[in-house]
Amino acid sequence: MGTPGSTTPPREAITVERPAAAPPGQAEQQRLRPARPAVGYALHGGEADAHRLATQARALEATTAEFLTAAGLRPGWRCLDVGCGHGQVSLLLATRVRPGGRVVGIDGDAASLRVARRSAADAGAAVTFLRADAGSLPARRGRFDLAYTRLLLSHLVDPLEALRAMTTAVRPGGVVAVEDVHIDWLGLIRALPALWGGGAGGRADPVLLEFAELIDTVIRSRGGDPAIGPRLPALLTAAGLTDITAAVRPLPIPADPSGTIVAAMVDAIRDTAISAGLTDAARLDRMRTALRQLPAEYTEVSRRIARLYQVSGRRPRPRGTPAYGDEPAAWPAEPGQPTWPADAWSASAA
Ligand SMILES: C[S@@+](CC[C@H](N)C(=O)[O-])C[C@H]1O[C@@H](n2cnc3c(N)ncnc32)[C@H](O)[C@@H]1O
């Protein structure tokens, strides 16, 4: 799967180089194609991406909190945050499960986990952060009440594998909750001239078109699907979950008047784009400079195009399984006890 350190082959391995700048309207025919196969997460993580991720997390916080409440989150719950990144949702979960709850954040990127651990220490939050692959979670069966993930599945070659692992990690009756996007970059390219005006002759900004096409191609070249949102209910069902609920909202996109966040996005895909042979450093530098001067309407246009899918389901409860609250009290009550996380994780992960 598309994971840090994974060796699974990508979905496509193609050898067509990027064509010269396409005349307006022909972008669809001349889609970028990766020159070399690659695997792994497409965006730069760690310290370098901290500002972008923190801004994004702030914009999403209220929406995520509402979703978690609707999913039944309550004090005492044991929660797993898969692909936790810098841990913003893990910390949110930690405040909501007190007293008696537990939170474990999982990510494949060691640098991001360092940022997450520091934030948790600063906030005095008892969250355990572990490095693991979303497709092979080392959690013992049924140890969590909630397995949650945000903006991860759209980056994976095999999102179903991750959902199955999350389903196994929750108890019978436990909840698997997913937030991910439907960003139709091609739709954005088509719609921009009409939505935005795009300058003389109703033509869309060529730099923005190039950026939209590049980011879509970079994520897809690693096996991801930036338009995964509508597929989520079927994926959760295929993972064995029942009682599926789904909501669709406009993606809360942070206002970005100086283009800082979009420029940071260019930086985040830089290594992947160059190593895939999709572009070069000089071109990315020009793109970055041009995007810093994006008109303010960009944020509004993006909000109209991008959607956030919030989908949840429950692990079926076999007949005779004790209801939540009636289970044997095998779970440690206080943070820091030696049975945690060793009790929840196989020895190699703890
Ligand atoms: C877009 S970030 C989202 C971070 C966080 N969930 C949030 O919403 O702020 C995706 C995260 O998933 C992690 N990731 C990507 N592939 C992974 C995998 N196969 N296993 C575990 N983590 C992975 C990345 O390192 C990154 O931190």
The ligand as an SDF file (V2000), in Angstrom:
LIG
                    3D

 27 29  0  0  0  0  0  0  0  0999 V2000
   -2.9430   14.6560    5.3000 C   0  0  0  0  0  0  0  0  0  0  0  0
   -2.1700   14.0480    6.7370 S   0  0  0  0  0  0  0  0  0  0  0  0
   -3.5410   14.0850    7.8840 C   0  0  0  0  0  0  0  0  0  0  0  0
   -3.1100   14.1830    9.3140 C   0  0  0  0  0  0  0  0  0  0  0  0
   -4.2230   14.2070   10.3410 C   0  0  0  0  0  0  0  0  0  0  0  0
   -5.0700   13.0460   10.2750 N   0  0  0  0  0  0  0  0  0  0  0  0
   -5.0560   15.4640   10.1880 C   0  0  0  0  0  0  0  0  0  0  0  0
   -6.1950   15.3810    9.7530 O   0  0  0  0  0  0  0  0  0  0  0  0
   -4.5310   16.5360   10.5120 O   0  0  0  0  0  0  0  0  0  0  0  0
   -1.9990   12.2830    6.4350 C   0  0  0  0  0  0  0  0  0  0  0  0
   -1.1240   11.5800    7.4560 C   0  0  0  0  0  0  0  0  0  0  0  0
   -1.1690   10.1850    7.2010 O   0  0  0  0  0  0  0  0  0  0  0  0
    0.1410    9.6260    7.3630 C   0  0  0  0  0  0  0  0  0  0  0  0
    0.2100    8.4040    6.5660 N   0  0  0  0  0  0  0  0  0  0  0  0
    0.2270    8.2760    5.2170 C   0  0  0  0  0  0  0  0  0  0  0  0
    0.2420    6.9790    4.8730 N   0  0  0  0  0  0  0  0  0  0  0  0
    0.2330    6.2620    6.0260 C   0  0  0  0  0  0  0  0  0  0  0  0
    0.2100    4.8720    6.3410 C   0  0  0  0  0  0  0  0  0  0  0  0
    0.1760    3.9540    5.3810 N   0  0  0  0  0  0  0  0  0  0  0  0
    0.2050    4.4820    7.6290 N   0  0  0  0  0  0  0  0  0  0  0  0
    0.2140    5.3840    8.6270 C   0  0  0  0  0  0  0  0  0  0  0  0
    0.2150    6.7280    8.3840 N   0  0  0  0  0  0  0  0  0  0  0  0
    0.2300    7.1590    7.1100 C   0  0  0  0  0  0  0  0  0  0  0  0
    1.0740   10.7130    6.9060 C   0  0  0  0  0  0  0  0  0  0  0  0
    2.3740   10.5400    7.4480 O   0  0  0  0  0  0  0  0  0  0  0  0
    0.3510   11.9610    7.4080 C   0  0  0  0  0  0  0  0  0  0  0  0
    0.7870   12.3100    8.6930 O   0  0  0  0  0  0  0  0  0  0  0  0
  1  2  1  0
  2  3  1  0
  2 10  1  0
  3  4  1  0
  4  5  1  0
  5  6  1  0
  5  7  1  0
  7  8  2  0
  7  9  1  0
 10 11  1  0
 11 12  1  0
 11 26  1  0
 12 13  1  0
 13 14  1  0
 13 24  1  0
 14 15  1  0
 14 23  1  0
 15 16  2  0
 16 17  1  0
 17 18  1  0
 17 23  2  0
 18 19  1  0
 18 20  2  0
 20 21  1  0
 21 22  2  0
 22 23  1  0
 24 25  1  0
 24 26  1  0
 26 27  1  0
M  CHG  2   2   1   9  -1
M  END
$$$$
